[in-house]
Amino acid sequence: EVQLVESGGGLVQPGRSLKLSCAASGFTFSNYGMAWVCQAPTKGLEWVASISTGGGNTYYRDSVKGRFTISRDNAKNTLYLQMDSLRSEDTATYYCARHGYYSVMDAWGQGASVTVSS
Amino acid sequence: DIQMTQSPASLSASLGETVTIECRASEDIYNGLAWYQQKPGKSPQLLIYNANSLHTGVPSRFSGSGSGTQYSLKINSLQSEDVASYFCQQYYDYPYTFGAGTKLELK
């Protein structure tokens, strides 16, 4: 069974940093691109970033470029999102997702809640 | 960026009814379109990819159609477990973008 389990969320002050992790199991992690998608409270979904199988290619939405870094450790079957210079508008639930066939996001974690507030 | 305009924002329907949700892209996305279902308090689940391909395990009452800039999701014979929010998403080009969502409730 494919499982994605996020961790590392919490309450953080504006301007500080937070690092999310996503532990993958039930599939060959190194064979799949991965992504982070966020959802602000009572709002819709927003793609945040994606990373290729080997980590050599990364893609970001404009609002997080230069502040967030997506990375992966294929030996540990883990995806990361380093979030720096956090803003109140980054407050959201962050989902880890697998890019399946045709790059569609075919498996999702349960989400990690991030609240940016003083 | 490709804008995804989804309608309606909310929908109320009866059990057994057929419902349709529409999604319009701001440019041709060449069938790079997925539909997701999200139940309250849960993570999104893939329903349809490539505009009209049913994801593994998804009931056949769900179907997708469309091309170019216009796409739709149809749910035949609505069941109580279909109460959820539905989102379209284009993956033709980065940045990937989602529709604002449709909240489906029972009448």
Interface residues (C-beta under 8 A of the other chain):
Chain A: A35 V37 G44 L45 E46 W47 S50 Y59 Y60 R61 D62 Y95 G100 Y101 Y102 S103 V104 M105 D106 A107 W108 G109 Q110 G111
Chain B: G32 A34 Y36 Q38 K42 S43 P44 Q45 L46 Y49 N50 H55 F87 Q89 Y91 Y94 P95 Y96 T97 F98 G99 A100 G101
